[in-house]
Amino acid sequence: MLVRAMPADRIPPELHGRTVHLHGTDTDDAEWLLRFGPEGVTVEAGHAKGDVAVRGTAQELLLTMWRRRPLAALEVFGDVTVAQRLVDAARI
């Protein structure tokens, strides 16, 4: 499944062309690949390699996107600056 998740005007230009793999560790089928571009971000369900992988429980992932928990509360592999820019740009 592929969906639009964030309007293009909210994506910082430094995220264009970058990818983030989100992995919920507490449930099956909780993996997504986010692809950022000038037209917006798309989300594809499933396992895929990204510029950065962010792992944690579904609750921890959501709380981090809501800025209720720091990114440091999750496991982050790869380019941490990409993950931090996503958190900074996210508004849920």
The first five atom37 places (N, CA, C, CB, O) and aatype in JSON, in Angstrom:
{
  "aatype": [12, 10, 19, 1, 0, 12, 14, 0, 3, 1, 9, 14, 14, 6, 10, 8, 7, 1, 16, 19, 8, 10, 8, 7, 16, 3, 16, 3, 3, 0, 6, 17, 10, 10, 1, 13, 7, 14, 6, 7, 19, 16, 19, 6, 0, 7, 8, 0, 11, 7, 3, 19, 0, 19, 1, 7, 16, 0, 5, 6, 10, 10, 10, 16, 12, 17, 1, 1, 1, 14, 10, 0, 0, 10, 6, 19, 13, 7, 3, 19, 16, 19, 0, 5, 1, 10, 19, 3, 0, 0, 1, 9],
  "atom_mask": [
    [1, 1, 1, 1, 1],
    [1, 1, 1, 1, 1],
    [1, 1, 1, 1, 1],
    [1, 1, 1, 1, 1],
    [1, 1, 1, 1, 1],
    [1, 1, 1, 1, 1],
    [1, 1, 1, 1, 1],
    [1, 1, 1, 1, 1],
    [1, 1, 1, 1, 1],
    [1, 1, 1, 1, 1],
    [1, 1, 1, 1, 1],
    [1, 1, 1, 1, 1],
    [1, 1, 1, 1, 1],
    [1, 1, 1, 1, 1],
    [1, 1, 1, 1, 1],
    [1, 1, 1, 1, 1],
    [1, 1, 1, 0, 1],
    [1, 1, 1, 1, 1],
    [1, 1, 1, 1, 1],
    [1, 1, 1, 1, 1],
    [1, 1, 1, 1, 1],
    [1, 1, 1, 1, 1],
    [1, 1, 1, 1, 1],
    [1, 1, 1, 0, 1],
    [1, 1, 1, 1, 1],
    [1, 1, 1, 1, 1],
    [1, 1, 1, 1, 1],
    [1, 1, 1, 1, 1],
    [1, 1, 1, 1, 1],
    [1, 1, 1, 1, 1],
    [1, 1, 1, 1, 1],
    [1, 1, 1, 1, 1],
    [1, 1, 1, 1, 1],
    [1, 1, 1, 1, 1],
    [1, 1, 1, 1, 1],
    [1, 1, 1, 1, 1],
    [1, 1, 1, 0, 1],
    [1, 1, 1, 1, 1],
    [1, 1, 1, 1, 1],
    [1, 1, 1, 0, 1],
    [1, 1, 1, 1, 1],
    [1, 1, 1, 1, 1],
    [1, 1, 1, 1, 1],
    [1, 1, 1, 1, 1],
    [1, 1, 1, 1, 1],
    [1, 1, 1, 0, 1],
    [1, 1, 1, 1, 1],
    [1, 1, 1, 1, 1],
    [1, 1, 1, 1, 1],
    [1, 1, 1, 0, 1],
    [1, 1, 1, 1, 1],
    [1, 1, 1, 1, 1],
    [1, 1, 1, 1, 1],
    [1, 1, 1, 1, 1],
    [1, 1, 1, 1, 1],
    [1, 1, 1, 0, 1],
    [1, 1, 1, 1, 1],
    [1, 1, 1, 1, 1],
    [1, 1, 1, 1, 1],
    [1, 1, 1, 1, 1],
    [1, 1, 1, 1, 1],
    [1, 1, 1, 1, 1],
    [1, 1, 1, 1, 1],
    [1, 1, 1, 1, 1],
    [1, 1, 1, 1, 1],
    [1, 1, 1, 1, 1],
    [1, 1, 1, 1, 1],
    [1, 1, 1, 1, 1],
    [1, 1, 1, 1, 1],
    [1, 1, 1, 1, 1],
    [1, 1, 1, 1, 1],
    [1, 1, 1, 1, 1],
    [1, 1, 1, 1, 1],
    [1, 1, 1, 1, 1],
    [1, 1, 1, 1, 1],
    [1, 1, 1, 1, 1],
    [1, 1, 1, 1, 1],
    [1, 1, 1, 0, 1],
    [1, 1, 1, 1, 1],
    [1, 1, 1, 1, 1],
    [1, 1, 1, 1, 1],
    [1, 1, 1, 1, 1],
    [1, 1, 1, 1, 1],
    [1, 1, 1, 1, 1],
    [1, 1, 1, 1, 1],
    [1, 1, 1, 1, 1],
    [1, 1, 1, 1, 1],
    [1, 1, 1, 1, 1],
    [1, 1, 1, 1, 1],
    [1, 1, 1, 1, 1],
    [1, 1, 1, 1, 1],
    [1, 1, 1, 1, 1]
  ],
  "atom_positions": [
    [[0.84, -1.17, 0.0], [0.0, 0.0, 0.0], [0.89, 1.24, 0.0], [-0.96, 0.0, 1.21], [1.87, 1.3, 0.73]],
    [[0.55, 2.2, -0.8], [1.31, 3.44, -0.91], [0.36, 4.6, -0.65], [2.0, 3.57, -2.31], [-0.69, 4.7, -1.29]],
    [[0.71, 5.48, 0.28], [-0.15, 6.62, 0.6], [0.68, 7.88, 0.72], [-0.93, 6.36, 1.9], [1.88, 7.82, 0.95]],
    [[0.03, 9.02, 0.57], [0.67, 10.31, 0.83], [0.49, 10.59, 2.31], [0.05, 11.46, -0.06], [-0.61, 10.44, 2.85]],
    [[1.55, 11.0, 2.98], [1.48, 11.17, 4.42], [1.74, 12.59, 4.89], [2.45, 10.26, 5.07], [1.23, 12.98, 5.95]],
    [[2.49, 13.38, 4.16], [2.85, 14.72, 4.6], [2.87, 15.65, 3.4], [4.23, 14.73, 5.33], [3.46, 15.31, 2.37]],
    [[2.22, 16.81, 3.5], [2.23, 17.73, 2.36], [3.64, 18.2, 2.03], [1.34, 18.93, 2.66], [4.5, 18.31, 2.9]],
    [[3.86, 18.48, 0.77], [5.18, 18.87, 0.29], [5.71, 20.12, 0.99], [5.14, 19.11, -1.2], [6.92, 20.23, 1.21]],
    [[4.84, 21.05, 1.33], [5.32, 22.3, 1.93], [5.82, 22.13, 3.36], [4.22, 23.33, 1.91], [6.4, 23.06, 3.92]],
    [[5.6, 20.97, 3.96], [6.11, 20.71, 5.32], [7.39, 19.89, 5.33], [5.05, 20.0, 6.13], [7.95, 19.63, 6.4]],
    [[7.86, 19.49, 4.17], [9.07, 18.67, 4.1], [10.28, 19.57, 3.9], [8.97, 17.62, 2.96], [10.36, 20.29, 2.9]],
    [[11.22, 19.54, 4.84], [12.43, 20.35, 4.65], [13.19, 19.88, 3.4], [13.35, 20.26, 5.9], [13.3, 18.67, 3.17]],
    [[13.7, 20.8, 2.6], [14.41, 20.41, 1.37], [15.56, 19.43, 1.61], [14.95, 21.64, 0.69], [15.87, 18.63, 0.73]],
    [[16.18, 19.49, 2.77], [17.29, 18.56, 3.04], [16.83, 17.11, 3.18], [18.03, 18.99, 4.3], [17.66, 16.2, 3.19]],
    [[15.51, 16.88, 3.28], [14.99, 15.5, 3.31], [14.67, 14.97, 1.92], [13.75, 15.44, 4.17], [14.47, 13.76, 1.75]],
    [[14.62, 15.84, 0.91], [14.3, 15.38, -0.45], [15.31, 14.33, -0.89], [14.3, 16.57, -1.44], [16.52, 14.52, -0.78]],
    [[14.79, 13.22, -1.38], [15.64, 12.12, -1.84], [16.09, 11.18, -0.73], [0.0, 0.0, 0.0], [16.83, 10.23, -1.0]],
    [[15.65, 11.41, 0.49], [16.06, 10.57, 1.62], [14.94, 9.6, 1.98], [16.42, 11.45, 2.85], [13.78, 9.8, 1.62]],
    [[15.3, 8.54, 2.7], [14.33, 7.52, 3.11], [14.5, 7.18, 4.59], [14.48, 6.25, 2.26], [15.61, 7.24, 5.13]],
    [[13.39, 6.83, 5.22], [13.38, 6.43, 6.63], [12.61, 5.12, 6.73], [12.75, 7.54, 7.55], [11.48, 5.01, 6.25]],
    [[13.22, 4.14, 7.36], [12.54, 2.87, 7.63], [12.07, 2.9, 9.08], [13.49, 1.63, 7.37], [12.88, 2.99, 10.0]],
    [[10.75, 2.83, 9.29], [10.17, 2.74, 10.64], [9.82, 1.29, 10.91], [8.92, 3.67, 10.78], [9.23, 0.62, 10.07]],
    [[10.19, 0.81, 12.11], [9.94, -0.59, 12.45], [9.35, -0.67, 13.84], [11.25, -1.42, 12.36], [10.03, -0.4, 14.84]],
    [[8.08, -1.05, 13.91], [7.43, -1.32, 15.19], [7.8, -2.71, 15.65], [0.0, 0.0, 0.0], [7.52, -3.69, 14.96]],
    [[8.42, -2.81, 16.8], [8.98, -4.08, 17.25], [8.0, -4.96, 18.02], [10.17, -3.82, 18.11], [8.31, -6.11, 18.31]],
    [[6.84, -4.44, 18.35], [5.93, -5.19, 19.21], [4.75, -5.82, 18.49], [5.42, -4.29, 20.27], [3.86, -6.38, 19.13]],
    [[4.72, -5.73, 17.18], [3.61, -6.3, 16.43], [4.08, -6.67, 15.03], [2.42, -5.32, 16.38], [4.99, -6.05, 14.48]],
    [[3.45, -7.67, 14.44], [3.77, -8.04, 13.06], [3.25, -6.97, 12.11], [3.16, -9.43, 12.7], [2.32, -6.23, 12.45]],
    [[3.82, -6.88, 10.97], [3.38, -5.96, 9.92], [3.46, -4.49, 10.32], [1.98, -6.28, 9.52], [2.68, -3.68, 9.84]],
    [[4.38, -4.14, 11.18], [4.55, -2.75, 11.6], [5.87, -2.22, 11.06], [4.48, -2.61, 13.15], [6.75, -1.83, 11.83]],
    [[6.0, -2.21, 9.73], [7.2, -1.68, 9.09], [6.77, -0.82, 7.91], [8.16, -2.82, 8.63], [5.87, -1.19, 7.14]],
    [[7.43, 0.32, 7.78], [7.11, 1.25, 6.7], [8.38, 1.89, 6.18], [6.12, 2.33, 7.18], [9.35, 2.07, 6.92]],
    [[8.38, 2.23, 4.9], [9.46, 3.01, 4.31], [8.88, 4.34, 3.87], [10.13, 2.25, 3.11], [7.94, 4.39, 3.08]],
    [[9.44, 5.42, 4.39], [9.03, 6.77, 4.03], [10.02, 7.31, 3.01], [8.95, 7.7, 5.29], [11.23, 7.27, 3.24]],
    [[9.51, 7.81, 1.89], [10.34, 8.4, 0.83], [9.96, 9.87, 0.69], [10.16, 7.64, -0.54], [8.8, 10.2, 0.48]],
    [[10.96, 10.73, 0.82], [10.72, 12.18, 0.79], [11.15, 12.76, -0.55], [11.47, 12.87, 1.92], [12.18, 12.39, -1.1]],
    [[10.33, 13.67, -1.06], [10.66, 14.34, -2.31], [9.98, 15.69, -2.36], [0.0, 0.0, 0.0], [9.2, 16.03, -1.47]],
    [[10.25, 16.45, -3.4], [9.66, 17.79, -3.52], [8.14, 17.75, -3.64], [10.24, 18.5, -4.71], [7.47, 18.75, -3.36]],
    [[7.58, 16.62, -4.07], [6.13, 16.5, -4.21], [5.45, 16.0, -2.94], [5.79, 15.58, -5.35], [4.22, 15.95, -2.88]],
    [[6.21, 15.64, -1.93], [5.66, 15.16, -0.67], [6.38, 13.92, -0.19], [0.0, 0.0, 0.0], [7.46, 13.58, -0.67]],
    [[5.76, 13.24, 0.74], [6.31, 11.99, 1.26], [5.33, 10.87, 0.95], [6.6, 12.08, 2.79], [4.12, 11.04, 1.07]],
    [[5.87, 9.74, 0.56], [5.04, 8.56, 0.37], [5.45, 7.53, 1.41], [5.18, 8.0, -1.07], [6.59, 7.48, 1.86]],
    [[4.49, 6.7, 1.77], [4.72, 5.66, 2.77], [4.36, 4.33, 2.14], [3.89, 5.91, 4.07], [3.26, 4.16, 1.61]],
    [[5.29, 3.41, 2.21], [5.07, 2.07, 1.68], [5.19, 1.08, 2.82], [6.08, 1.73, 0.53], [6.2, 1.05, 3.52]],
    [[4.16, 0.26, 3.02], [4.19, -0.75, 4.08], [5.16, -1.86, 3.69], [2.78, -1.32, 4.34], [5.21, -2.28, 2.54]],
    [[5.92, -2.33, 4.67], [6.82, -3.45, 4.45], [8.24, -3.12, 4.84], [0.0, 0.0, 0.0], [8.58, -1.98, 5.16]],
    [[9.08, -4.14, 4.79], [10.48, -4.01, 5.16], [11.28, -3.53, 3.96], [11.05, -5.35, 5.69], [11.15, -4.07, 2.86]],
    [[12.11, -2.52, 4.17], [13.0, -2.02, 3.13], [14.12, -1.24, 3.79], [12.22, -1.12, 2.09], [13.95, -0.71, 4.89]],
    [[15.25, -1.17, 3.13], [16.4, -0.44, 3.67], [16.23, 1.05, 3.39], [17.72, -0.97, 3.06], [15.9, 1.44, 2.27]],
    [[16.47, 1.87, 4.41], [16.41, 3.32, 4.27], [17.74, 3.95, 4.64], [0.0, 0.0, 0.0], [18.67, 3.27, 5.06]],
    [[17.82, 5.27, 4.48], [19.02, 5.99, 4.92], [19.19, 5.88, 6.43], [18.93, 7.47, 4.5], [20.3, 5.94, 6.95]],
    [[18.07, 5.72, 7.12], [18.08, 5.53, 8.56], [16.94, 4.57, 8.91], [17.93, 6.9, 9.33], [15.89, 4.59, 8.28]],
    [[17.16, 3.74, 9.91], [16.12, 2.86, 10.44], [15.84, 3.29, 11.87], [16.55, 1.35, 10.37], [16.75, 3.53, 12.66]],
    [[14.55, 3.38, 12.19], [14.13, 3.77, 13.53], [13.26, 2.65, 14.07], [13.37, 5.16, 13.53], [12.24, 2.31, 13.47]],
    [[13.67, 2.07, 15.21], [12.98, 0.91, 15.77], [12.51, 1.19, 17.19], [13.9, -0.32, 15.76], [13.2, 1.83, 17.98]],
    [[11.33, 0.69, 17.48], [10.77, 0.77, 18.82], [9.36, 0.23, 18.79], [0.0, 0.0, 0.0], [8.86, -0.16, 17.73]],
    [[8.72, 0.2, 19.93], [7.33, -0.25, 19.95], [6.48, 0.76, 19.17], [6.8, -0.4, 21.41], [6.88, 1.9, 18.97]],
    [[5.31, 0.31, 18.75], [4.41, 1.21, 18.02], [4.1, 2.44, 18.88], [3.1, 0.48, 17.63], [4.04, 3.56, 18.36]],
    [[3.9, 2.23, 20.16], [3.62, 3.34, 21.06], [4.79, 4.32, 21.11], [3.32, 2.82, 22.47], [4.58, 5.54, 21.03]],
    [[6.0, 3.82, 21.23], [7.17, 4.7, 21.29], [7.37, 5.46, 19.99], [8.42, 3.88, 21.62], [7.74, 6.64, 20.0]],
    [[7.14, 4.8, 18.85], [7.25, 5.49, 17.56], [6.25, 6.64, 17.49], [7.02, 4.5, 16.39], [6.61, 7.75, 17.09]],
    [[5.01, 6.37, 17.87], [3.98, 7.4, 17.81], [4.27, 8.54, 18.78], [2.61, 6.79, 18.11], [4.15, 9.71, 18.43]],
    [[4.66, 8.21, 20.0], [4.97, 9.26, 20.98], [6.15, 10.12, 20.52], [5.28, 8.63, 22.34], [6.18, 11.32, 20.79]],
    [[7.11, 9.52, 19.85], [8.24, 10.29, 19.34], [7.78, 11.23, 18.23], [9.35, 9.35, 18.82], [8.22, 12.38, 18.18]],
    [[6.91, 10.75, 17.34], [6.4, 11.63, 16.28], [5.53, 12.74, 16.85], [5.59, 10.81, 15.27], [5.44, 13.82, 16.26]],
    [[4.9, 12.51, 17.99], [4.12, 13.55, 18.68], [5.01, 14.45, 19.52], [3.05, 12.91, 19.56], [4.53, 15.4, 20.14]],
    [[6.3, 14.15, 19.52], [7.29, 14.9, 20.31], [7.04, 14.78, 21.81], [7.28, 16.37, 19.91], [7.32, 15.7, 22.58]],
    [[6.52, 13.63, 22.21], [6.31, 13.35, 23.64], [7.44, 12.52, 24.22], [4.97, 12.63, 23.85], [7.57, 12.39, 25.43]],
    [[8.25, 11.95, 23.34], [9.45, 11.2, 23.74], [10.58, 11.63, 22.82], [9.21, 9.65, 23.67], [10.35, 11.94, 21.66]],
    [[11.79, 11.64, 23.33], [12.93, 12.02, 22.47], [13.28, 10.9, 21.49], [14.15, 12.36, 23.33], [13.02, 9.72, 21.75]],
    [[13.86, 11.28, 20.39], [14.32, 10.3, 19.41], [15.29, 9.31, 20.06], [15.0, 11.0, 18.22], [15.35, 8.15, 19.66]],
    [[16.03, 9.76, 21.04], [17.0, 8.9, 21.72], [16.34, 7.73, 22.45], [17.81, 9.73, 22.72], [17.02, 6.78, 22.83]],
    [[15.02, 7.78, 22.66], [14.31, 6.68, 23.31], [14.14, 5.48, 22.37], [12.94, 7.15, 23.79], [13.78, 4.39, 22.81]],
    [[14.42, 5.68, 21.08], [14.28, 4.63, 20.08], [15.65, 4.15, 19.62], [13.46, 5.12, 18.87], [16.66, 4.83, 19.84]],
    [[15.68, 2.98, 18.99], [16.91, 2.52, 18.36], [17.0, 3.19, 16.99], [16.94, 0.94, 18.23], [16.05, 3.14, 16.21]],
    [[18.13, 3.81, 16.71], [18.31, 4.5, 15.44], [19.6, 3.98, 14.8], [18.36, 6.06, 15.63], [20.66, 4.0, 15.42]],
    [[19.48, 3.5, 13.56], [20.63, 2.98, 12.82], [20.77, 3.76, 11.53], [20.46, 1.45, 12.53], [19.81, 3.89, 10.77]],
    [[21.94, 4.28, 11.28], [22.16, 5.04, 10.05], [22.27, 6.52, 10.34], [0.0, 0.0, 0.0], [22.77, 6.92, 11.39]],
    [[21.8, 7.33, 9.41], [21.94, 8.78, 9.47], [20.92, 9.38, 10.44], [21.77, 9.39, 8.07], [19.77, 9.63, 10.08]],
    [[21.35, 9.62, 11.66], [20.47, 10.13, 12.71], [19.9, 11.5, 12.35], [21.23, 10.22, 14.04], [18.78, 11.82, 12.75]],
    [[20.64, 12.3, 11.59], [20.13, 13.64, 11.24], [18.87, 13.55, 10.39], [21.21, 14.43, 10.5], [18.01, 14.42, 10.48]],
    [[18.75, 12.52, 9.56], [17.55, 12.34, 8.75], [16.36, 12.06, 9.66], [17.73, 11.18, 7.72], [15.29, 12.64, 9.49]],
    [[16.54, 11.18, 10.63], [15.46, 10.87, 11.58], [15.08, 12.1, 12.39], [15.88, 9.72, 12.52], [13.89, 12.35, 12.62]],
    [[16.05, 12.87, 12.83], [15.76, 14.05, 13.63], [15.02, 15.11, 12.8], [17.04, 14.64, 14.21], [14.13, 15.78, 13.32]],
    [[15.39, 15.26, 11.55], [14.67, 16.23, 10.69], [13.23, 15.81, 10.47], [15.38, 16.37, 9.33], [12.34, 16.65, 10.4]],
    [[12.99, 14.49, 10.37], [11.62, 14.01, 10.25], [10.82, 14.36, 11.5], [11.6, 12.48, 10.01], [9.71, 14.88, 11.41]],
    [[11.37, 14.08, 12.66], [10.68, 14.4, 13.92], [10.43, 15.9, 14.02], [11.51, 13.91, 15.14], [9.35, 16.32, 14.43]],
    [[11.41, 16.7, 13.65], [11.25, 18.15, 13.71], [10.14, 18.65, 12.78], [12.57, 18.84, 13.35], [9.45, 19.62, 13.1]],
    [[9.96, 17.99, 11.63], [8.97, 18.43, 10.64], [7.58, 17.85, 10.9], [9.43, 18.04, 9.26], [6.59, 18.38, 10.4]],
    [[7.51, 16.76, 11.67], [6.23, 16.06, 11.87], [5.29, 16.86, 12.75], [6.47, 14.68, 12.48], [5.69, 17.47, 13.74]],
    [[4.03, 16.84, 12.35], [2.95, 17.42, 13.16], [1.79, 16.45, 13.09], [2.53, 18.87, 12.65], [1.1, 16.37, 12.07]],
    [[1.58, 15.73, 14.16], [0.49, 14.75, 14.18], [-0.64, 15.32, 14.99], [0.95, 13.38, 14.75], [-1.68, 14.67, 15.15]]
  ]
}
